Amino acid sequence: MAIWSPSVDALWVRANILLAQNENIEAGRLLTRAMGITKRHSMSLRLNSCLTTYAKALLQRGDISGAFEIANQSLDLAKRTSYALETGRAQNVLRDCKLSSGEGA
């Protein structure tokens, strides 16, 4: 796992930079790659972070229902693993999804 951790971290950081530049398609591609690595090597905390960030990318792309679904998966995983920081991040994305769809204020 040691060699894969920095690879996933680098992909995740690059994806976040791309999202800040509104490059959500390329960010999604990098996150998909990172999620594949995390699943193959049982890195659940990194998978959780990638899921939340992927949900952000989908939301930025305008796919509110996809973002909502992925953010819910991330929230469920964060709660199962007691990952408090990611629980908060996933809840923020879910809130943003509701705001984007006009449900919440």
Secondary structure, 3 states (H helix, E strand, C coil): CCCHHHHHHHHHHHHHHHHHCCCHHHHHHHHHHHHHHHHHCCCHHHHHHHHHHHHHHHHHHCCHHHHHHHHHHHHHHHHHCCCHHHHHHHHHHHHHHHHHHCCCC
